Structures are given as C-alpha cells and as structure tokens.
Amino acid sequence: MMQAGTYQERRGEIETYFDQTAMTAWAKLTSTAPVSGIRAKVRAGRDEMRNTLLSWLPADMTGLRLLDAGAGTGALAMAAAARGAEVVAIDLSPALIALAAERAALSPYANNIKFHAGDMLDPAYGRFDYVVCMDSIIHYAAPDAIAALRQLAARTSRAVLFTFAPRTLFLGSLLSIGKMLPRRDRSPMIEPQSEANLRRVFAIGRSHRVSASFYISQAMELPL
Ligand SMILES: C[S@@+](CC[C@H](N)C(=O)[O-])C[C@H]1O[C@@H](n2cnc3c(N)ncnc32)[C@H](O)[C@@H]1O
C-alpha cells in the first residue's frame, strides 16, 4: 500500500533532485572518472559501505531474488547479478535507471537484472529473498523510513539490508552548515535517525558504521 502525506511529498523532491539537479554529479561520483577532495572521500566511503552490504549477502545467489531499492546507477545490482541473483533494480529517477541499464549492458550478467523507474515500495514487483536499500531511505523522516522498511520486510523472505544516517554531533553540524547554503546547492535533506529507536522497532542483526569524512552512514541487517 502506498503511503500518503510526507512520504509522497518527499519522494517528489528526491525524484527531482536525482533525476535533474544532481544527475550529472551523481553519474560522475558513481563512475571511475577521477574526482578530487571531498568527492573522492565520499566515493571511498560509499565503496566501503557497498562492500559491507555485499559481504552480508551469500557468495552464490543463484536462484535468489534481490531488490536493489533505490538502485541509483546500479553498482550493487550489478555485483549481486554477478553472484547469480535475479535482480530487480528500481529507482525514482528515470535518468539514473537508464544510466544503470546502459552501464550494466557492458556486463556479462546484464540479463540477470530488470531495471524499472518507479517506487521501491510498489508491491507489483513481488516478493524477494533479499532487499537492499543503500542510502535510499536516508532522505525520509523516521516514521516514513520505518513504515517503508516494514513494507519491504513484509515481502522479503531472508533479510532487508539498509543504511541510515546516524544522528551524531558531527553529522548534525554538517547538516546545519548545509541549511545555510542557498537552496539550489543543497542536497535533498538527509534525515538523521536514532540508532536506539531503530533497535527498539526492529530486531537488528549485523550492523556497521562507515565514518569517513563527509560520508557517515550505518548499515543494518534486518533478518527475517
Ligand atoms: C543516495 S542515492 C543511492 C543510490 C544507490 N543505492 C547507491 O548507493 O549508489 C539514493 C537513491 O534512492 C532513490 N530513491 C529514494 N526514494 C526512493 C523510492 N521511494 N523509490 C525508488 N527509489 C528511491 C533516489 O532516487 C536515489 O537515486
């Protein structure tokens, strides 16, 4: 079931941001093109995060269905497909999904991935063994992020792996600096979450925080 109110408003803002405002920058950040300074650190932090999530998935995923929820340019989808998984990669941004499909076409595992522009919560995509939300629910306020994880968990058999932005003093100060920037220069609001609150709501398995400068994100496993 789709959610109303804040979720849909935020979803619209996220789609505009990733499909238009930040499309070119995001394409570059997720490529192998050289980047410098802060972007290189963010890229390294995100590589560590993706590798963490992949290390929590089986090495052989033959016959398993995986949803890359908020797939962006599809790096995780491609890695899961290379392990034999049947991958569904969904993103709100048609431009990013088109780029993901273009990049995947170069891989021998391209046939293992179905790409769709749409909402990761759409039940039409069916059931999965695993769902991975890498930095895709970080833009939703706690009630919407928790409701999204519940909806995804309801159609998953083995585990939902997700990341959230932990509420830390450092991240808090970065976000306050961000709020002083002109609107056009801001990334879509990241909504820091309380780890304790997530642990109250869900029975969490493994957890790993990546705390590189300018990239702070924490992975959690929700075993089912
Ligand atoms: C920070 S990017 C991360 C992309 C990718 N997971 C990665 O780590 O490279 C977040 C992505 O989540 C997508 N997203 C956010 N909410 C979504 C939703 N409800 N349905 C589908 N995609 C969503 C955005 O469009 C964006 O591409």
The ligand as a Tripos MOL2 file, in Angstrom:
@<TRIPOS>MOLECULE
LIG
   27    29     1     0     0
SMALL
NO_CHARGES

@<TRIPOS>ATOM
      1 C1         21.8550    8.4340   -2.3990 C.3       1 LIG1
      2 S1         21.1980    7.6190   -3.7910 S.3       1 LIG1
      3 C2         21.8730    5.9690   -3.6150 C.3       1 LIG1
      4 C3         21.7750    5.1440   -4.8740 C.3       1 LIG1
      5 C4         22.3450    3.7420   -4.7800 C.3       1 LIG1
      6 N1         21.6330    2.9250   -3.8280 N.3       1 LIG1
      7 C5         23.7980    3.8020   -4.4210 C.2       1 LIG1
      8 O1         24.1270    3.5720   -3.2560 O.co2     1 LIG1
      9 O2         24.6090    4.1220   -5.2930 O.co2     1 LIG1
     10 C6         19.5160    7.3680   -3.2830 C.3       1 LIG1
     11 C7         18.6310    6.8560   -4.3920 C.3       1 LIG1
     12 O3         17.4090    6.3740   -3.8320 O.3       1 LIG1
     13 C8         16.3880    6.6680   -4.7450 C.3       1 LIG1
     14 N2         15.0970    6.6340   -4.0280 N.ar      1 LIG1
     15 C9         14.7240    7.3210   -2.9280 C.ar      1 LIG1
     16 N3         13.4640    7.0220   -2.5810 N.ar      1 LIG1
     17 C10        13.0270    6.1060   -3.4710 C.ar      1 LIG1
     18 C11        11.7950    5.4160   -3.6460 C.ar      1 LIG1
     19 N4         10.7550    5.6080   -2.8420 N.pl3     1 LIG1
     20 N5         11.7000    4.5330   -4.6720 N.ar      1 LIG1
     21 C12        12.7420    4.3340   -5.5210 C.ar      1 LIG1
     22 N6         13.9210    4.9700   -5.4070 N.ar      1 LIG1
     23 C13        14.0680    5.8500   -4.4020 C.ar      1 LIG1
     24 C14        16.7620    8.0400   -5.2810 C.3       1 LIG1
     25 O4         16.1100    8.3460   -6.4960 O.3       1 LIG1
     26 C15        18.2830    7.9190   -5.4200 C.3       1 LIG1
     27 O5         18.6820    7.5080   -6.6970 O.3       1 LIG1
@<TRIPOS>BOND
     1     1     2 1
     2     2     3 1
     3     2    10 1
     4     3     4 1
     5     4     5 1
     6     5     6 1
     7     5     7 1
     8     7     8 2
     9     7     9 1
    10    10    11 1
    11    11    12 1
    12    11    26 1
    13    12    13 1
    14    13    14 1
    15    13    24 1
    16    14    15 ar
    17    14    23 ar
    18    15    16 ar
    19    16    17 ar
    20    17    18 ar
    21    17    23 ar
    22    18    19 1
    23    18    20 ar
    24    20    21 ar
    25    21    22 ar
    26    22    23 ar
    27    24    25 1
    28    24    26 1
    29    26    27 1
@<TRIPOS>SUBSTRUCTURE
     1 LIG1         1 GROUP 0 **** ****
